[in-house]
């Protein structure tokens, strides 16, 4: 597609204006006359208000109201990329000098020579194309710079929301952002359905991208905003220079849009307007706390930080004695089977159902989880399961509804009960069990964690237990068993050294050879030769 050279013609003589217009049109299809005017003032008003960019101005010098040189001078103030061409009957060096000083790129004398005019317009066209190319490059550079600045700003925001607190000396980061007023939103995906519980991390990434695009489409093109993840199921949205009414409308529309286009609903915590980004450190904590109210009031709602005004943080950890009692009863009931544990757990949640503080509910569930873990830590062979405790805390923090919290906690407790029963039923010596597993996997990638998981022990505890019981480290035992197998293969097969190394779990043949010599005093090839000599004797 040919990019037109938009041209304006200004001359107070109608015959000359029409003649110049015909000459411009004869220069080729890429030339387009977008305006013809009889004086400088009329042309100035039209060009200033013209929606399209005017590339070339062809103007006479002597005109009523505003002359050509003044027109050029005034237009250059707001249209620096305009290319003016002077047409005049005065062959006076002073006129030429003044015109060039004011920004004219050429000076054409009347009467106009048709062929010379075309050559001059071709030169002007080349300058227009060159200027466009330069402006495009500048635009691309500025766009990349803006994108880089935006990415740096996002990184700063992520660091601020991930950290619990920041030293005052680090608050200089706020200078990286433009001045103005801001709103911060905390957007959390609500109760996860049975369908979405089976989602893989890749599925979640795709759906998070869908939600991010939906939000971006809802925001106006000229809206300055930043969006970043808080967790797998929650995000932050910072919006600059908007109104309280616009934010309310956005939150309502956002909830409806996500529900319509995804398998989820979302809840939104909305704070007040602020103009100092150092406040964001505290506001993000308030929004996280505010979103916890969906545990009591349900999801797919907008929660405002004003709800926190009536919360006494000094009372958050004051768990009522009745809740403590049923937490202990639940731990004790787990020793008597699934039915007893469920009955006690249901009573625990019956005590919790009338609690109006989400923070107190979280604290109670955390307490129950810790008591269950502590009880089982005392069991031989179980030691610690930090990932299960982390899972329990995540349930307490992320549940979007009380019933969901109840269901997920029951699932977690039952899972812990099954693991405990499996350990109690398995009377196999963990050392013998570990050694049997190692013998079966000598050619595979063996890690401490794999062995420890197999015998239901914590990795650190397993290493200590193995050494105390056998007098050697796990690494030494595995190495010795692998080299025993290597000796057998060297003695009784014609396999290449690198094949033997691979069969006993070493992909690097040189490392295998060095290790073999370190343990046996011989290289694998020497061991094979010496063994063959002994056989012959």
N, C-alpha and C positions, 0 to 999 in steps of 0.2 A: 504494500500500500504506500503510495507516494505521500510524503508529508508536505503539506502545502506551505508556501512562504506567504504568510498573511501580510498584505500591503495596504497602506493608507495613502491617499493622494490629496494634497492640499494646494489649491491655486485659486486666485480670485477671478480668473478668466475662464468661463465655461468651456470655450472652444479648446483651450489648452488642456483643461482637466480631462475632457473626453479623449483628446489625442494621447495624453500620457497613459490613460487607462487602456487604450487600444495597444499601445506599445508594450505595456506590462503584460497584457494577455498574450501578446505574440511571442513572449519569451519562453513559453512552454506551459504544459498542464500543471506543473508544480507551483506556478504563480497564481495567487488568488487575491483579487482586490476586495477588501472587506469594508472599505469606506472611502467616500469622495466628498471633500468639504471645501468651502469657499473662503474660510479664514482660519487663523490659528486658534482662536478661542473655541470655535465650534469643533475643530479637530481635537483640541486638548480634552474637552469635556467628553467627547465620544470615546477617545482612546482610554481615558482613565476609567470609564464605566464599561468598557468592552469586556465581555466574559472571556473571549478567546485572547490568546497572546498575539499582539501585533509585532511582527518581526521587522518590517521595513516601513519607514516613513519617507515619502517623496514630497518635498514641499518647496514652494516658491519662497523668496526672501521678503519682497515687498508686498504686504497684504494689510487690509484694514483690521482694526481691533487688536490683533496680535500678530506680529511679523514672524517669519520663519525661524530666525535665530532665537528669538525669545521662546517660541514653541519648543524648539529642541532643548533649550536650557531647562525649561520647566519639566518636560517629559523625562529627561535623564535623571531627575531626582528620584522618581518612583519607578522608572522603566529603564534600568541600567543596561539591559540586554537589547534595547531597541537600536536599529541601524538606520540613522537618518541620511538621506541623500538630498542635497540642495540643487534646485533647478533655478537658474537666474539668467537674465539678459545682461548682467553687469560683469564684464571681464575685468574685475578689479582685484588685485592681489590682496587688498585689505579685507574684502568680503570673503575670499577664499580662506585666508588665514583665520579670520574670526569663526567661520563655519567649522573649520577643522578643530579649532580650540574648543568649541561647544560640543563636539562629539560627532560631527558629520563624517561619514566614511567616504563620500565622493561629492564632487561638485560638477554639475552638468550645465553647459551653456546653451541658451536658446539662440537660434533655432536648433532643435535637437536632431542630431544625426542618428538615423534609425539603427544602423549597424554598430556604431560606437555605443549607442545606448544598450544594445543587447550584450555587448562585451562587458560593459560596466555592471549590468545587472547580474551577469554570470559571476563576476568577482564578488558582488554583494551576497549572492546566493551561497557561494563557497564559505564566506565569512559567517553567514547564518548557520550553515550546517556544522561548521567548526565550533561555533559557540554552543550549539545544541549538544554536540558530542561532549564538549567540556562540561557543560551543565549536568549532563547525564552522569559523567564520571564523578563530579562533585556530589551529586545526589546519592550515588551508590556508596561513596565514601562516608557521607553523613549518615546514611541508613545503617551501614556496618557499625559506625561509631555509636549510634543510638542503640543498636542491638547489643553491642558489647557492654554499654553502660547499663542497659536493662538487665542483662545477665548478671553483672556485678551486683546490682541492686537486689536481685532475687537471692543471690548467694548470701548477702548480708542479712536479708530478712529470714532466711532459713536458719542461719546461725543464731539470730536473736530469739527465734521461737523455740529452738532446740535447747538453748541454755536455760538453766534455772534462774540464774542471775548474772548480771554483767557489772564489772567494775566501772566506776564513773569515767575512768580514763578511756574506756573503750566506746563511749557513747558518741565519739566523733563521727561514727558511721552515718549519723543522721544528716550530715552535711552533703552526703552523696545524693540526696533526694531533693526535689524541687519544693519550694515553700508553698503552703496552701493548707486546706483542711482535709482531713482523712476520716474514713470509716473502716473498721476492721470487722470482718465476718469470720466465724468459725463454722464450717459446714461439715456435718457428720452424716455418714450413711447410717440409716436406722437398722432395726432388727433384721438380721440376716435370715432369709427364708431357707427352707430345706433345699431348694433348688440351688441357691447361691452358695451354700455351705460347701458344695463340691467344687467350687471354682478354684482353678489353679492360680498361682501368682501371675501367670501371663494373662489369664482371663480378667483378673482384677486390673491389671495394667491397661487392658483394652477398654474396660468399662470406665476407669478413671479418666482415660483420654476422651471418651464420649461425653462424660459429665463436664469435663473442662471445656470442651468445644461448645456444649450447650450454654454454659455460663458466658463464654466469650461472645457467642452470637447474641445473647440477651443484652450485653453491654453496648452502649453506643460506640460507634467507630472512633469518636473523638474523646472517649472516656479513658483517662489514664488509670491503669490498674495493674496489680501484680497478683498472681495466683501461684501458690506452691503447696506441696504436700506436707501434712503434719504426721500422718500415719497412713497405713494401707486404706483405712476407711474414713479418713478425715482430711480436710484441706483448709487453707487460709486464703482469704480474698481481701486485699487492701485496695480501696478505691479513693481516688483523689478528687476534690472539688465537686461534690454532689450535695444533694439536699436530703433532709430527713424523710420527706415525702417520697422522693425518688428511691431511697433505700428501702422503705417499707414496700413500695410497689415491686422493686426488684426481688426482694425476698419471697414475696407471695408468688410471683411469676416463676421464680426459680424452682420453688417446691413443686408447683404444678407441672412444669416442663419436665423435670427429672422423673416424676411419677409416671408421666405419659410415655416417655421414651426409653425408660430403663426398667429393670426388674426391682428397683429400689424406691424407697422414699428417703428424703433427707430432712434433718432438723438443722436449724440455723440459730446460732447465738449471735446476737447483734448488740454492739456497744454504742456509746454516744460518740458524737463528733469530737475530734481533737485536732489541734494544730501543731503539736510538738511531738515528733516521732519518738522521743525518749520515753514518752508515756506508753508506747507499744509494749515495752517489757512487762508492765503491770497489767495492761489491758488484755494481753493474750492469756494470762493466768485467770483473769476474771471470766473471760469467754469460755475457757475450758471448764471452769467450775459451773458456769451458767448452763452449759450444754448437758451437764449431769442431771438436770431436772427432768429430762425426757424419761429417765428411769421411773419416775413417779407419775408424770403427766402423759407419757406416751410420746411417740415420735411424730414426724411429719408436721412439726410445729416451729414457730419462731419464738425464741426465748431471749429476753432482754436482761441486761446486767443489773437493772433495777431490782431484780428478784433477790440479789445478794445483799441488799441493804438490811434485810431482816434476819440475816444469818449471823449467829454468834460463833465465830471460829474457835473460841475457847471451849465450846461444848462439843466440838466435832468428835473428839476421841472419848467422850464420856458415854461409853456403850452401857446400856441398862443392864443390871444384874441378870434379868431374865434371859436376855440374849446370850450373855456369857454362859449361863447355866445350860442352855440348849446346844450351844456350840460344844461344850464339854460332853454333854449327853450324846451328841452325834459321833464324836471321836470314840467314845466308849462303845457305842452301839455297833461300830464297824467291826469290833471283835466278835460280834455275834451274828454276822451275816448281812446279806443285802436287805432283807425285809426290815430288820431292826434299824439299820442305818437310814433307810428311806423314811421310816416313821419319825425318827428323831430329827432328821433334816427338815421334814415338812413342818414339824413343830417350831423349829428354828425360824423358818420363813413366816410362819403364822405370827410370831412375835415381831417380825420385821415389817409386816405389811402395813401397819398403821404409822410407821415412822415417816415423818414429812421431810426429813433432810436426806438428800442423796449421798452426802458425805458420811453420814452416820451409817447408812446402809453399806457403803463401800468399806468403811472401817470394820464393820461386823463380819463381812464376807472375808476380808483379808485375815482377820483374827482366826476365823474358822480354818482357813487354808493353812495358816502357820501352825496351828495346833495339830492338824492332821499330819503335816510334814514332820514336825518335831517328834510326834509319837512314833512315826515309822523310821525316823533316823536311828532310833534305838534298836531297831531290828537288825540282827546280824545279816550281813550281805546286802542290805538295802542302802545304807548310808544316806546319800543325799540325791535328790532329783530336782535340781534348780530349775530346769526347764518346765517342770510341772507346776512349780510355785509361780513361775513367771506367767504361765498360762492362766492360773487362777486369778492372779492380779489383773491380767488383761481382761478377763471376763468381768471383774468388778468395775473396771474403769470404762469399758466400751459398751456395756449393755445399754440398749436404748429403751428398755421397758422392764418393769419389775418381773413380769412373768417370764420374760426372756432370761433375765438374771437367774431366776429360780431354776429354770430348765437347764441352763448351761452349767450352773453350779452342781446340780444333781448329776449331770453327765460326768463332770470332772471327778466328783466324789466316787461314783461307781467305777470309773476308770482306775482310780487309785486303789479301790478295794480289790478289783480284779488283779492288779499287779501284786498287791500284798499277798493275796491268796496263791498266786502263781509261785511266789518266792517260798511261801510256807510249804507248799506241796512238793517243791523241788528240793529234795534232800541231797542231791549230788554234790560232791566236794567241788567247789568252784575252781580249785587248782587243776584237778583232773579234767574237769569240764573244759577249762581253757586250753589245756594241752591237747586234748582230743580235737578241739576246733583248729588249733594251729597245725596239727598233723594233716588235716584235710585241706588246708589252704596255704601250704608252704609255697606254692607257685603263684599265689595271688598277691595283691597289694594288702599287706597286713598293717593295721594301725592299732595303737593302744585302745582307742575308742571302740573299734569294732570288737576287740576281744572283751573289753569291759562290758559293753552292751550285751554281749552274748551270755555273760554270767550274771547280769543284773547288778553290776557294781559301778560305783563312781570311778572314773579313770584314775584319779590320784590315789584313792584308797586301794584300788586293785593293784597298782604298781607296788605300793608299800606292802600289801598283804602277800603278793606273790614272792617278793624278795625275802620277807620274814619266814615264809613257809618253805621255800626251796633253797635259799642261800644264794640265788643268782637273780639278775635282773631279767625282765621280760625280753629285752633286746638281746641279751646274751643267749637266752634259751632259744629264741627264734633263729638267731644266727647259727648256733651250734647245730640245730636240727636241719637247717637248710644245707649246711656244709656236709653233714652226714649223708644227706641224699645226693649231694654233688659227688662225693667220693664213690658212692655206689654206681652212679651213672658213668663216672670216669673209668671205673674198674670193669664194668660189665657191658658197656655199650660202645659203639663207634660214633656216637653223637659228637658234633662239633662243640667246641668250648662255648661259643655264643648260644647254642641251643640249650646246653646244660644250664648256663647262667639264667636263661629265660625260664626254664622249667622250675628252678628253685627260687624264683622271685626277683632276679636281678636283671634289669633291662640294659644296664651299662656293663659290657663285658670287661672293660679295663678295671672298673671298680670291683667287679667280682673277683678278678685275678689278684688284685692287690689285697682284698679281704681274705681270700683263700690262703695266700702266702703268709699273711699276718697271723692267721690262726694255725696253719699247718707247717709253716717254714718252707713250703715249696709252692711253685707255681702250679696251676692245674695241669699243664703239659708235662711238667717234671713228675708230678704225682702219677700221672698215667704211665709214663715211661718206666718209673721205678716199680710200679705195680706189675707191669708186663714182665720185667726182669725177674721179679720174685716168683711169678707164676711159672716162668720157664724153668727156674732152678728147682 
